[in-house]
Amino acid sequence: MAMWNGPLERIDETRLLIPRTYKPGMHVDGIIYADDHLLNDVKADQAPEQVANVATLPGIVGYSLAMPDIHWGYGFAIGGVAAFDINNGVISPGGVGYDINCGVRLLRTALESKNLKPEILEKLVRAIFDNVPSGVGSRGKIRISQSTVAEVLNRGARWAVEQGYGTEDDLSYTEENGEMSGAELAGVSSRALERGMPQLGTLGAGNHFLEIQEVVEVYDPQAAAQLGLHHGQITVMIHTGSRGLGYQICDDNVKSLVAAARKYGINLVDRQLACAPLDSPEGKRYFGAMVAAANYAWANRQAIAHWVREAFFRVLGVPISRLGMTQVYDVAHNIAKIEEHTVNGKKIKLCVHRKGATRAFPPGHPALPEKYRALGQPVLIPGDMGSSSYVLLGTEQAAQDTFGSACHGAGRVWSRTRALEETKRRNVAEELRARGIIVMAASREVLNEEVPDAYKDVDRVVDVCHRSGIARKVVRMRPLGVVKG
């Protein structure tokens, strides 16, 4: 794919502007968060064109935004953020993504890396691999009927906790308490239900992972302490989403919303931006189905967190309460939400699409757990399986500039096809082991697709968010053991 050569005007050291004059029909400017080092990656796959395309959608307010992990996606760029007026704006599945509520959960532990012997770490990775189903088309250990899956779609992580998978405390430290309101099953096809029934409690494949990490750098000791984190501590990160159910819901609704856009006279510069007015029957139908998939994803991560705790107990023989395996937070990366934001000095309700972007609400926001309200929202940023992951905090700057949003990860620079080509003579698992990282995967192909070379430098991506003021660094973790789907 050729380099994008459209206009990108440098605003400051971390932001670039695509003027609305670039393309007919743009209602707002585009803003991309990137420094000069990331600029070639940003332009390499035409993702800025998608930022400009999103700016043509009806009812968009502020800017069409992209985070520094931006790369080409379906409709919206991955890393895209856009907010639409609830009265005259639209909702678009391309602005949420196929893996609805793909997200990250972080568990803290009372374990110290200095006391974790290599042979014990190996046993922990093996126990997690054995205890959490993973891989393409994997089937879970939870057997649910069609009526039960409907309950999961309505109640999310709360359903899982009531079945014995975790605690009320987990819900308190999950975005939306793991139970987003507004789920409607009218937009959930029988095929989506069929795909969801056997997959609850499964990791899946691709970039999904379970990772045992060590806190190696603390930027804000006071904030870290309030989050229960400190140097040398062992943490566990869980990254997965709504599996085949979410994919099917997106696929079904993309098709129907192409027709809806025609019906409501919406000119689509890209068919992948299929959308409908928020207050239309079609828009409401998709929103309700998306919420259902988001709840499924929270139930999925809840069950997986429970089995990760079980794996630690089996290997270490220490009760979970003594292991201190409590939840720091759980965030969604692919979702649309109705939120109140201040635009031009007025508080208005908006539908904020975050696709490959993390909510980053500021200190004092009522949606945050009471324990974190003075801090701001924890923003969990995974790297690739060979690099750092981060905990950041949302800021007032994010509330002003990005509708309370920040990046969600490193962002790909290689396609999966290129990654397979580049690694066909390499042993990625052995390369990582030589760096002290134990990796287990359902297939060698997944490891090759997810080779660290395929991603941007997550340290630089996070640094752009930190320097721009939309999220501030608290701690950095490095991987010790990784389970890939």
N, C-alpha and C positions, 0 to 999 in steps of 0.2 A: 504494500500500500504506500502511495506517495506521501511525502511530507505535506502537511497542511500549510498553505501559504497565504491564508487570509490575514486580515489586520489583527494584530495583538499589540495594544499600546500599554507600555509599562506604567502602572499607577504608582507603585512603590516597590520595595524589594521583594514583596511576597505576593503581589497581585498584578494581573494583566486584564485589560479591557478589550472586549469585542464590541465595537460601537454598533448601536442599533441601525445605523445607516448601511451596515455591511450587506444586509439581505432584506429584500422587500418583505413586509409583513412582520418584521421584528417589532414587538411592542416595548421591549426593554433592552438594555445593554446586557451583555454577558460578562461575567467576571470569573476568571480562573485563578486559583491560588497556586502559585508556583514561583520558585526562584530561578535564576538563570541556569543552574545546574540541571533542573528538572525540565527545562523548557523543550529540549529536543525530544524527550520522552513524551511530553504532552502533545507535540505536533506530529509525532511519528505515525499515528494511526487514525487521523482525521477526527478525533474526539471533539476538538473545538467546534467542528461543523455541527455536531449534535447539540452542543451548548447553544449555538445560534438558532438551530431548529426549534428547540424548546421555547425560545423567546417569542416564537410566533403563535403559541397556543393562547386561546382566549382566556382573559381574566388573570394572566400572570401579573404579579406585583413585584416591585423592587428590582431584582435582577434574576437572570438565569445564571445559576452559580455552579462551579465545579471545584471540588477539593483537590489537593495536590496529588492524590492517588488516582486521578482521572485516567480512564482508558475507555476504548470503544465498547459500547454495550448495545443492547436491543432498545432502539428508540432514544432513550436518554443515555448519555455516557454513564458508565459506572463511576461513582464519585459525584454524580449530579444532584443538585438540590434546587427545587423550585416550589414557590408558594402561589396558590391561586385563591382569589376572592371567592368565598362560599356562595355569593349571590350570582356572579356571572362567570365564574371560572369552571374548570373541568377537572376530571380525574382520569389518569391514564395508567394502564397496567405497565406500560414501558417506563414509567417513572417510579415504579416499585420493583420490578424485576420478576423473573421467573421463580427464584427461590425466595418466596415471601417470608419476611422475618428471618432470613438468615441472620444470625447474630452471635454474640459472644457472652459467655458466662465465666466469671473468675471466682475460684475458691481459694481462700487463704488456708494455711495449715499452721500447726504449732511445731512443725519440723524445721530443722536447720540443715542447710546443704552440707555443712562441714561434718555432720553426723550421718549422712546418707551414703553408705558404702556403695561402690559400683555394682556389686553383685545384687544388692537390695534394689537399687534403681532398675536394674535389668528385670528383676522379678516383678516390680511394680508395673513396668511398661507391658510385660507379658500378661499380667493379671488384668490390666485395663483392656488390652487387645482381646483377651478371651471373654471378658465380661460384658463388653459393649459391642453389639453387632455392627459391622462396618462393611463397606464395599458397595459396588453398583447393585441395585435391586435387593439389598440386604433386607431380611425379615427380622422383626423384633421379637423379644421374649414376651411382650404383652399381647395377649389374645383378646381382641375386642370385636364386638358385633357392630352392625351398621347403626343400631340405636345408640350404642356406647360411643362410637366415633362422633356422632352428632353432639353428645354431651361434652366430649373433649373440645369440639370446635366452639362451643359456647363458653366453656369454663376454663380452658387452658391449663396453666400450671396448677391452679387450685384443684382441678380434678385429680391431677397426678399426686398432689400432696394428700388428698383425702383417701387415695388408694395405698398410702404408706410410702410414697416416693418423696422423701424430704420433709421439710418442716414449714410452719407458718413464717418463720424467720426468713426462709428463702423467698417467700412471696413478697415480704416487705422490701427486699433488696433486688426486686425485678421490675424493670420498666413496665408501667401499667399494672403492677402487682401480678404480672403474668396472666391477666384476665381482662383483655381489652373489651370494652362494651361496644355493642352495635353489630355483633355477628348475626348474619342471616344466611340460611342455608339455601335460599332460592337460587343463588348463583353458583351453588356447588353441585356439579354433575354427579351422576351415579358412578361414572368412571373415576372421578376424583376421590370419592368415598372408597371405592374398591382399592385404589392405590394407597390410600392412607391407612386402611385397616391393618395391614400386616407390617407397616413400617414404623409405627410409633415406638420410640426408644432405640432408634438406629442412627448411626453417624452419617451414613452415606459415603460418597466418594468425592473426587475433585479436590477443592481446597479445604474441605472440612477436616478437622483434626481434634485430637485430645493431646494436651501438652503438659508435661511436668516441667516447671520452670523454677529458676532461682532469681530472687531479687538481687541485682548486682549494682544498682545505682539508685540513690535516693536524692532527688532534687529539692524536695520540700519536706524535711523531717516532720514538721508539725502536722501537715496535711496527711502524710503517709501514716503517722501514728493514729490519726482519727479514722483512717481507712483500715487500720489493723495490719499495716504492712511495715516491714523493716528489712534492712540489709541482711542478706544471707538466708532469708526465709524461703521455704518451698511453697510454691503456688501451683494451681492447676487451672488451665484455660480450656474451655470447651467451645468449639466453633462449628455450628451446624444450623439447619433451618427446618423448613416444613416439608422437605423430601418430595416424593412424587405427587402428594396431594396439592401442595402449593404450586408446583409446576403445572399441573393439570388445570387448576383454577385460573392461572394466568393465561394459559394457552386457550382455554375455552372463551375467556372474556375478551382477549385480544381480537379474536375472530368476530365476535358479536359487536364490539365497539367500533370496528371499521364501518359497519353499516350504520351504527348510531351517529357517527361523525357526519356521514352523508345526510342522514335524516335531519340533523340540526344545523346543517349548512356550515359545518366547520371545515375549512380548507386545510388539509394535511399536507405539509411539505414533505412528509415521510410517513408512509403507511404504518410504520412501526410506532408512530405516536398516536395510534388509535385511542380515542377518548370520547367522553360524553359529558355534558353538563353535570355538575355535582348534584343538582336538585332534580335531575331527570330520573325516570324509572331505571334506565340502563346504568346510569352512574351510581345510583343507590344500590342496585343489584351487585355491581362489582365491588363497591366499598364493603358491603356486608359480607361478601365471600372472602375478600382480602382479610378482613378482621378474623373470620373463622380460621383461615390458614395461619394467621399470626398466632392465634391461640394454640393451634396444633403445635407450632414450632416451640412455644414456651413449655407446653407439656412435654415435648420431645426432649428439650434440654434439661427439664426437671428430672425426668426418669434417668437420663444419662448421668447427671450429677450424682444421683443416688447410687448408681452402679459403680461409679468411680470411687465413691466413699467405701462401698463394699469391698472393692479391690484392695484399697489401702488397708482395710481391717484384716482381710484374709492374709495378706503378706506380712503385716507388722504385728498382728495379734493384739492391737491396742484399740480399745473402744473409740468410736467416732468422736465422742464428746472429748476424750483426752487428746485426740489428734487435732482438735481445733479446726475441723474442716467446715468452716462456715462460709457463707457467700459474701463476697465483696459487692458484686452487682451483676446484672444481666442487661445487655442492651440489644436493641434491634438495629439492623443495618439496611434492610429493604422494606420500606413501609410508607404509607401515607396516613397522616393524622390531622384531625381538626384541632387546631391550636389557636390561642390568642396571642397576637404579636402587635407591637407598635410600629406603624408605618406612617411616615410624615406627621408624627406627633399624635396620631390617633390609634387607639386600641381597636383592632378588628379581628374577626375570626377568619382564619385561612385554612386551606387544605395544603399542608406541607408534605411534599414528596421528598423522601430521602432514599436514594438508590445507591448503595455503596457509600453511605454516609451515616454518621452517628449523631444522635441527639446530644446536644452539649448545653443543657440549660444552666443558667447562671445561679450564683448564690441567692438564696431567698425564694427560689421558685417553689410554688405550692405543690408541684408534682413530685418533688424530691422527698425521699425518706427523711423524717425529722432529724435523724442522726447526721445526715449529710447536708442539711439545708443551708447551713452557714458556709459550707465548703463550695458548693456547686456540684453538678452531676458528674459522677465518675464516667469517663470516656475510655473505653477499653479498645486498644489498638493492637491487633496481632500482626506479627511480621511473617516472613516465610519460615519454613521449618529449620532454617539455619541461622536466623538472625533474631534481633531483639523484638520483644513486645513491650507495650507501654500502658501505664495508667496515667491519664490526664484528667483534668477537671474543666468543666464548662465555665464560661466567663460571661460577664456583662457585654464584652465586645462581640461575642458570638450572638447574643440576643439582638444587638444592634445591627450587625453586618450580615449574618448568615441564617437568620431565623432559628438561632440556637443550634447550629450544626457544625460538625468537624469531620475530619477524614475517618475512614473505617479500616485501613490497613495499608499495605505497601503498594498495591496496584500492579497488575501484570504489565510486562513489556514484551514478553514473548507469547505468541499463541501456543495452545497446547500442541498443535501439529509441529511447530518449530521446536518446542521443548523436546518432543520425542525424537526429532531428527538430530538435535544437538547432543542428545545423551545416549544415542543407541549403542555407543561403545563404552559407556561409563557405568560404574556401579555406584549409584547415588547413595545407597545405604552405607557402603564402606567409606565413601568420602566423608559422610557426616560422622560416622563412628570415629574416624581419624581426628575429628574435631571435638570428640567427647560427647557426641549426641547420639543416643540410641534411638533407632527408628524401626517401627514395625508397620507394615502396610498390607492391605488385602491383595495388592498386586504390585509388581515391579513397574508396570506402566504408569500407575498413579504417582509413584515416587518420581519417575522421570518427567511426567507432566508438571509436577510441582517442585522441580529442582529450584533451589534458591536463585540461580541465575535468571529465572523467568520473571523475577519481580524487581521493582524499583528498590532503591535504598530506603528502607523504612525509617532509618534514623533521620534522613534528610526530609522525608515527607512529614514526619512528626515535628521536626524543627521548624518547618514552614508554618504549621499550625500554631506552634508556640510563639514564634516571632511575630506572627500577624495578630496575636492576642485572642484568637478564637478558642483556644484551649491551652492550658498550662501544664507542663510536665510535673509529675509527682514521683513516679518510679519507673525504672527500666528493668525488665526481666530477660534472662537468656534461656534458651531451651536446653534441657538435660535429656528428656525422653519424649518421643513423639509417636503417636498412633495416627496413621493416615487411613482414610476410608478406602 
